[in-house]
């Protein structure tokens, strides 16, 4: 069953358009991440769903009911803010009860909901503390607990992990992944951190320049980016995009030449490509370090990033094109060294002048 529907949402501030005909459907109990750079419109869209901003046009529907004309308290949504937004003079218990008391929920039910949320979030021993006595991770759990006790149909998380240090962010990410399986509600999380989106979300909504660029599962987004922006934004390190020209077809598949003269045979249908300039897209795992002269082309190493299980090698081709390759964890590659690069054309992508992505056909 469809939980949330966004229909042609538009929003401007003065003469500046920030959302342009945004439409989306999400299912019950689905976890969706809004992913994009600053200024892409993702937080504004979240605030429109919550009722903290008003759309200039379009509709917001939850469980079939139009809610964009309702005040925030009547929308059956709960929002967790980046800054926690806890009352410092209240205990955890009082913070979690505050909204329910205002809604005139009976005291026995308030106590039961708080006890249940505290059990889920493992903060039973924190209920009588005030926010100043707690760590950042514990405060974030309280903010989530305050949302849980409302028993909403939709949770809205506005960059909930961005105020945490790296170690705590990773731990809290695991907790969120576990929590979402214990709470029967849909979740939308706004983030600019692709690791959060890839780890937590059932589907990712990639946003840029006021619009949705692509919607898909994490691996659909990674393996079949809709356009060059998605290809560069999703994936760490970013996909290499190198200018290329079409030189031939191998059994109907496009073969292209890089500007340093190297040729790459792809598994992308030649007939699918538009006329005009092309860019070859390569994930680091599609480019392997080999001995000079033994690969598709040669390059000079600019930076070596050792990650333990693998090594990322940032290099430049003879024409100055940057390219990122993978090597084994115990790689002996050094900065300034000349290396060979073996390019797996079967894993390559091509982007035309319209920036639309074209991807390998399944092997038969």
VENTABEL-V828129 format. One record per run of one state. SS is the DSSP state (h for helix, s for strand, l for the rest). FROM is the first residue (numbers start at 0). LEN is the number of residues. If there is no record, write none. Layout:
SS|FROM|LEN + SS|FROM|LEN
This chain:
l|0|1 + s|1|12 + l|13|2 + s|15|12 + l|27|3 + s|30|6 + l|36|5 + h|41|9 + l|50|6 + s|56|6 + l|62|2 + s|64|2 + l|66|5 + h|71|3 + l|74|2 + s|76|4 + l|80|10 + s|90|1 + h|91|11 + l|102|4 + h|106|15 + l|121|2 + h|123|3 + l|126|3 + s|129|1 + h|130|3 + l|133|2 + h|135|13 + l|148|5 + s|153|5 + l|158|7 + h|165|14 + l|179|6 + s|185|6 + l|191|2 + h|193|7 + l|200|2 + s|202|6 + l|208|2 + s|210|6 + l|216|1 + h|217|6 + l|223|3 + s|226|1 + h|227|6 + l|233|6 + s|239|11 + l|250|2 + s|252|6 + l|258|4 + s|262|7 + h|269|3 + l|272|5 + s|277|5 + l|282|1 + h|283|3 + s|286|4 + l|290|6 + s|296|10 + l|306|3 + s|309|8 + l|317|4 + s|321|7 + l|328|9 + s|337|6 + l|343|1 + h|344|3 + l|347|1 + s|348|3 + l|351|4 + s|355|3 + l|358|6
